Amino acid sequence: MINYDSTPDFGDKILALIRSVFRNHAEFRHSCLGLYAKFSPIWGGKPCLEKRTVNFFDGSKPVNLCSPLVLAAGANKNGKGINAYANLGLGGITIGTATRNFRAGNQHKPRVGLDEFNRLIYNSMGLNNDGVEKIAARVEAQTGKALKNNFAIGISVAETPGLPEEKRLQDLLETFSIAYKTADYLEVNVSCPNTGECRLDLDTTFMSQVFGSIENFRKAAPVKKSVYAKLSPDLTPSQMLSILDLLSKLGVSGVILGNTFPSEKLFYRLPVLNAQGTSGGISGRPLYENTFRKTSLAKKHFPNLSIVACGGIDHGLKVRDLLCEGADFVQIYSVFAFRWMAGQKMMKELSCSSES
């Protein structure tokens, strides 16, 4: 396992200057990715033309991608301007995370930060989104063009934080059923560290209820679509394998490995971003080695599960290595803050490695 790195070029240095100018406005930079995607053809951005098909052992409808790079949930929360993201060299996008109704999210400001030295982003956005009905409607209006270009659209869903125990399952299933109508694949976010709520991926009883109900829903649906569980990267190997065993028995198509890393488990402190006194979740370069190990371990023990690697992936050779370890595709996001035209660069690195 090698944590490959690249030498900054002129574009990367311009991007570093932009980060410096807006160093106190990290959330503004975060919100500009959509505009960056829209106007990227001006400086050479364009969609990939390949077709990569992900097939599922559980009989779910295959997912077609135009590259193995997919934008992770959290980048485009509300489903606006979806097809422009193909210009970034991406093969698909995960919208959300969506909840049943509108959420303003964490009101503590700032709620996004950036560690320049370690090339990581930490956020405590708190699942802010417009609600699943509006998000699903936007996705439906844009699926025609995306389907034509093999640009997959997934939707990430989660339960509404703060609900009483007896309403949690119904809330999540309603959100899931609305998103299911329009998405190519679904992610169930059971590991968000940004809401102050207990994580679901350690609550095996509730996990069994959720994914058991989801499997019953899929069996009755006209089309069986793939469903991924998004797990936290801080799980121990034994915890992860135990959860994967449960999910496999419940019929889940695959897993996302993983979510952002809980900041309170870092060996150094970052500025507080929420009322709970933590910095929320960490994404970026330091997560890669953990991502690689978890991907390899999961595929070795559960070869029939679709594995999606996410965390610290900022170089095409990392993509190659993860695909070789059994990942069906990878999810990226933080790299766009540190590498200019990151998707195109990573696809070029991946292509060169295939030819050599």
C-alpha positions as CSV (number, residue, x, y, z in Angstrom):
1,M,0.0,0.0,0.0
2,I,1.4,3.4,-1.1
3,N,-0.1,6.7,-0.2
4,Y,0.8,8.2,-3.6
5,D,1.3,11.9,-4.0
6,S,1.6,14.4,-6.8
7,T,3.8,17.5,-7.4
8,P,1.7,20.7,-7.4
9,D,1.4,22.2,-10.9
10,F,0.5,25.8,-11.8
11,G,-3.3,25.1,-11.4
12,D,-2.7,23.6,-7.9
13,K,-0.8,26.7,-6.9
14,I,-3.6,28.9,-8.1
15,L,-6.0,26.8,-6.1
16,A,-3.8,27.1,-3.0
17,L,-3.9,30.9,-3.5
18,I,-7.7,30.8,-3.6
19,R,-7.7,28.8,-0.4
20,S,-5.5,31.4,1.2
21,V,-7.7,34.3,0.2
22,F,-10.9,32.5,1.4
23,R,-9.3,30.8,4.4
24,N,-11.9,32.1,6.8
25,H,-14.8,31.2,4.4
26,A,-14.5,27.4,4.0
27,E,-18.2,26.9,3.6
28,F,-18.3,29.4,0.8
29,R,-15.5,27.5,-1.0
30,H,-17.6,24.3,-0.4
31,S,-20.6,25.8,-2.1
32,C,-18.6,27.0,-5.1
33,L,-18.0,23.4,-6.4
34,G,-21.2,23.5,-8.5
35,L,-20.1,26.7,-10.3
36,Y,-16.7,25.2,-10.8
37,A,-18.3,22.2,-12.5
38,K,-20.6,24.4,-14.6
39,F,-17.8,26.5,-16.0
40,S,-15.0,23.9,-16.1
41,P,-15.3,23.3,-19.9
42,I,-13.7,26.8,-20.2
43,W,-10.4,25.3,-18.9
44,G,-10.7,21.9,-20.4
45,G,-13.2,20.0,-18.3
46,K,-15.4,17.5,-20.2
47,P,-17.3,14.2,-19.5
48,C,-15.5,10.9,-19.7
49,L,-16.8,8.7,-22.5
50,E,-16.2,5.2,-21.2
51,K,-18.9,2.8,-19.8
52,R,-18.3,1.0,-16.6
53,T,-21.0,-1.4,-15.4
54,V,-21.4,-2.4,-11.8
55,N,-23.3,-5.7,-11.5
56,F,-24.8,-7.0,-8.2
57,F,-25.0,-10.5,-6.8
58,D,-28.4,-9.8,-5.3
59,G,-30.0,-9.2,-8.7
60,S,-30.3,-5.4,-8.4
61,K,-30.4,-3.4,-11.6
62,P,-26.8,-2.7,-12.8
63,V,-25.4,0.8,-12.4
64,N,-23.6,2.3,-15.4
65,L,-20.8,4.8,-14.8
66,C,-18.7,6.8,-17.3
67,S,-15.6,6.7,-15.0
68,P,-14.8,4.9,-11.7
69,L,-14.8,8.3,-9.9
70,V,-18.1,9.2,-8.1
71,L,-18.7,12.4,-6.2
72,A,-19.4,11.6,-2.6
73,A,-22.5,12.7,-0.7
74,G,-22.2,16.1,0.9
75,A,-20.8,17.9,-2.1
76,N,-24.2,18.4,-3.8
77,K,-26.7,18.2,-1.1
78,N,-29.9,19.3,-2.9
79,G,-29.6,17.9,-6.5
80,K,-29.1,21.1,-8.4
81,G,-27.0,21.2,-11.6
82,I,-26.3,17.5,-11.5
83,N,-25.1,16.9,-15.1
84,A,-22.5,19.7,-14.9
85,Y,-20.5,17.6,-12.5
86,A,-19.7,15.1,-15.3
87,N,-17.4,17.9,-16.6
88,L,-15.1,17.1,-13.6
89,G,-14.2,13.7,-14.9
90,L,-16.7,12.0,-12.7
91,G,-18.7,8.9,-13.6
92,G,-21.6,9.6,-11.2
93,I,-22.7,11.6,-8.2
94,T,-24.3,10.9,-4.8
95,I,-26.9,13.5,-3.9
96,G,-27.7,14.4,-0.2
97,T,-27.7,13.3,2.5
98,A,-31.5,13.8,2.3
99,T,-33.9,13.7,5.2
100,R,-37.7,13.5,5.2
101,N,-38.1,17.3,5.5
102,F,-36.0,20.4,5.2
103,R,-33.2,20.8,7.7
104,A,-31.2,23.9,8.4
105,G,-28.5,21.8,9.9
106,N,-26.0,22.8,12.6
107,Q,-26.4,26.5,13.4
108,H,-23.0,26.9,15.0
109,K,-20.8,28.9,12.7
110,P,-18.3,28.3,11.2
111,R,-19.3,24.7,10.5
112,V,-16.6,23.8,7.9
113,G,-12.8,24.1,8.4
114,L,-9.7,23.2,6.4
115,D,-6.3,21.9,7.6
116,E,-3.8,23.0,5.0
117,F,-0.8,21.1,6.3
118,N,-2.6,17.7,6.5
119,R,-4.8,18.4,3.4
120,L,-8.0,17.5,5.2
121,I,-11.4,19.1,5.6
122,Y,-13.5,18.9,8.7
123,N,-17.2,19.7,8.8
124,S,-20.2,19.7,11.1
125,M,-22.8,20.7,8.6
126,G,-25.5,18.7,10.4
127,L,-27.3,17.1,7.4
128,N,-28.6,20.4,6.1
129,N,-30.8,19.8,3.0
130,D,-34.1,20.8,1.3
131,G,-35.9,17.6,2.1
132,V,-36.2,14.4,0.1
133,E,-39.3,15.3,-1.9
134,K,-37.7,18.4,-3.4
135,I,-34.4,16.6,-4.0
136,A,-36.1,13.6,-5.7
137,A,-38.1,15.9,-7.9
138,R,-34.9,17.6,-9.1
139,V,-33.1,14.3,-9.7
140,E,-36.1,13.1,-11.8
141,A,-35.9,16.2,-14.0
142,Q,-32.2,15.5,-14.8
143,T,-32.1,11.8,-15.1
144,G,-32.7,11.7,-18.9
145,K,-29.4,13.4,-19.8
146,A,-27.5,11.6,-17.1
147,L,-28.7,8.2,-18.3
148,K,-27.7,9.0,-21.9
149,N,-24.2,9.8,-20.8
150,N,-23.8,6.9,-18.4
151,F,-23.6,9.3,-15.5
152,A,-25.1,7.6,-12.5
153,I,-27.1,9.4,-9.8
154,G,-27.4,8.0,-6.3
155,I,-29.2,9.5,-3.4
156,S,-28.0,9.3,0.2
157,V,-30.7,9.2,2.9
158,A,-30.8,9.3,6.7
159,E,-33.2,9.3,9.5
160,T,-34.2,12.8,10.8
161,P,-32.1,13.5,13.9
162,G,-33.9,14.0,17.2
163,L,-37.0,11.9,16.5
164,P,-38.5,9.8,19.3
165,E,-37.6,6.2,19.2
166,E,-41.0,5.0,17.9
167,K,-40.9,7.3,14.8
168,R,-37.3,6.7,13.7
169,L,-37.9,3.7,11.5
170,Q,-41.0,5.0,9.7
171,D,-39.2,8.3,9.1
172,L,-36.2,6.6,7.4
173,L,-38.4,4.3,5.3
174,E,-40.5,7.1,4.0
175,T,-37.4,9.0,3.0
176,F,-35.9,5.9,1.4
177,S,-39.1,5.1,-0.6
178,I,-39.3,8.7,-2.1
179,A,-35.6,8.6,-3.1
180,Y,-36.0,5.1,-4.5
181,K,-38.3,6.3,-7.3
182,T,-35.7,8.4,-9.0
183,A,-32.2,7.3,-8.0
184,D,-30.0,4.8,-9.8
185,Y,-28.8,3.5,-6.5
186,L,-29.4,4.3,-2.8
187,E,-27.1,5.0,0.1
188,V,-28.3,4.7,3.7
189,N,-26.2,6.9,5.9
190,V,-25.9,5.1,9.2
191,S,-22.7,6.7,10.4
192,C,-22.9,10.5,10.2
193,P,-20.8,12.1,13.0
194,N,-22.2,15.6,12.5
195,T,-25.6,15.7,14.1
196,G,-24.9,15.0,17.8
197,E,-27.0,11.8,17.5
198,C,-25.9,8.3,18.2
199,R,-24.6,6.4,15.1
200,L,-26.7,3.7,13.7
201,D,-24.0,1.4,12.5
202,L,-23.3,0.3,16.1
203,D,-27.0,-0.3,16.8
204,T,-27.4,-3.7,15.3
205,T,-31.0,-4.0,16.4
206,F,-32.1,-0.9,14.6
207,M,-29.9,-1.8,11.6
208,S,-31.7,-5.1,11.4
209,Q,-35.0,-3.3,11.4
210,V,-34.0,-0.8,8.8
211,F,-32.3,-3.1,6.3
212,G,-34.8,-5.9,6.8
213,S,-37.7,-3.4,6.0
214,I,-35.7,-2.1,3.0
215,E,-35.2,-5.6,1.6
216,N,-39.0,-6.2,1.9
217,F,-39.6,-2.9,0.1
218,R,-37.2,-3.9,-2.7
219,K,-38.8,-7.3,-3.2
220,A,-42.2,-5.6,-3.8
221,A,-40.8,-2.9,-6.0
222,P,-41.2,-3.1,-9.8
223,V,-37.4,-2.6,-10.2
224,K,-34.9,-3.8,-7.7
225,K,-32.3,-1.1,-7.2
226,S,-29.0,-1.4,-5.4
227,V,-28.7,-0.3,-1.8
228,Y,-25.5,0.6,0.0
229,A,-24.9,1.0,3.7
230,K,-22.5,3.8,4.5
231,L,-20.3,2.8,7.4
232,S,-17.9,4.8,9.6
233,P,-14.2,4.5,9.0
234,D,-13.4,4.2,12.7
235,L,-14.9,0.7,13.1
236,T,-12.4,-1.9,14.3
237,P,-11.8,-4.8,11.9
238,S,-13.9,-7.1,14.1
239,Q,-16.7,-4.6,14.3
240,M,-16.7,-4.1,10.6
241,L,-16.8,-7.8,9.8
242,S,-19.6,-8.4,12.2
243,I,-21.6,-5.6,10.7
244,L,-20.9,-6.8,7.1
245,D,-22.1,-10.3,8.1
246,L,-25.3,-8.8,9.4
247,L,-25.8,-6.7,6.2
248,S,-25.0,-9.5,3.9
249,K,-27.7,-11.7,5.6
250,L,-30.2,-8.9,5.3
251,G,-29.7,-8.7,1.5
252,V,-27.8,-5.3,1.3
253,S,-26.1,-4.9,-2.1
254,G,-23.0,-3.3,-0.8
255,V,-21.2,-0.9,1.5
256,I,-19.5,2.5,1.3
257,L,-16.2,2.4,3.2
258,G,-16.5,4.9,4.7
259,N,-18.0,8.1,5.9
260,T,-16.1,11.0,7.4
261,F,-13.9,10.1,10.4
262,P,-15.1,11.3,13.9
263,S,-12.9,14.2,14.8
264,E,-12.8,13.4,18.5
265,K,-10.9,10.3,17.8
266,L,-8.0,12.1,16.2
267,F,-4.7,12.4,18.1
268,Y,-4.7,16.2,17.8
269,R,-7.4,18.8,18.3
270,L,-9.1,20.8,15.6
271,P,-11.2,23.9,16.2
272,V,-14.7,23.2,17.5
273,L,-17.5,23.4,15.0
274,N,-20.6,22.4,16.9
275,A,-22.4,22.7,20.2
276,Q,-21.2,19.2,21.2
277,G,-17.7,20.5,21.4
278,T,-16.3,18.5,18.5
279,S,-15.2,19.3,14.9
280,G,-17.7,16.8,13.4
281,G,-16.2,14.6,10.7
282,I,-12.8,14.5,8.9
283,S,-12.2,13.9,5.2
284,G,-9.1,14.1,3.1
285,R,-5.6,12.6,2.6
286,P,-5.0,11.1,6.1
287,L,-7.9,8.7,5.7
288,Y,-6.5,6.8,2.7
289,E,-4.5,4.0,4.4
290,N,-7.5,3.1,6.6
291,T,-9.7,3.1,3.4
292,F,-7.4,0.7,1.7
293,R,-7.2,-1.7,4.6
294,K,-11.0,-1.7,5.1
295,T,-11.6,-2.3,1.3
296,S,-9.2,-5.2,1.1
297,L,-10.5,-6.8,4.3
298,A,-14.2,-6.4,3.3
299,K,-13.7,-7.9,-0.2
300,K,-11.7,-10.8,1.1
301,H,-14.4,-11.9,3.6
302,F,-17.5,-10.8,1.6
303,P,-16.7,-11.1,-2.1
304,N,-20.4,-10.9,-3.1
305,L,-20.9,-7.5,-1.6
306,S,-20.3,-4.5,-3.8
307,I,-17.6,-2.4,-2.1
308,V,-17.2,1.4,-2.7
309,A,-14.0,2.9,-1.3
310,C,-14.2,6.5,0.1
311,G,-11.7,8.5,2.1
312,G,-8.4,10.1,1.2
313,I,-8.4,9.2,-2.5
314,D,-6.5,11.9,-4.3
315,H,-4.4,10.2,-6.9
316,G,-5.2,7.9,-9.9
317,L,-2.8,5.2,-8.7
318,K,-4.8,5.0,-5.5
319,V,-7.9,4.4,-7.6
320,R,-6.1,1.7,-9.5
321,D,-5.0,0.0,-6.2
322,L,-8.5,0.1,-4.7
323,L,-10.0,-1.3,-7.9
324,C,-7.5,-4.1,-7.8
325,E,-8.5,-4.8,-4.2
326,G,-12.1,-5.3,-5.3
327,A,-13.7,-1.9,-5.1
328,D,-16.4,-1.4,-7.8
329,F,-15.8,2.3,-7.8
330,V,-14.5,5.0,-5.5
331,Q,-16.0,8.2,-4.1
332,I,-14.1,11.4,-3.9
333,Y,-14.7,15.0,-2.7
334,S,-12.0,16.6,-0.6
335,V,-9.4,16.3,-3.4
336,F,-11.2,19.1,-5.4
337,A,-10.1,21.5,-2.7
338,F,-6.4,20.6,-3.2
339,R,-6.0,19.6,-6.9
340,W,-7.0,21.7,-9.8
341,M,-9.2,19.6,-12.3
342,A,-8.6,16.7,-9.9
343,G,-10.9,14.3,-11.8
344,Q,-9.1,14.7,-15.1
345,K,-5.7,14.4,-13.5
346,M,-6.7,11.2,-11.6
347,M,-8.2,9.6,-14.7
348,K,-5.0,10.4,-16.6
349,E,-2.9,8.8,-13.9
350,L,-5.2,5.8,-13.9
351,S,-5.0,5.5,-17.6
352,C,-1.2,5.8,-17.7
353,S,-0.9,3.1,-15.1
354,S,-3.1,0.7,-17.2
355,E,-1.0,1.3,-20.2
356,S,2.4,0.7,-18.5
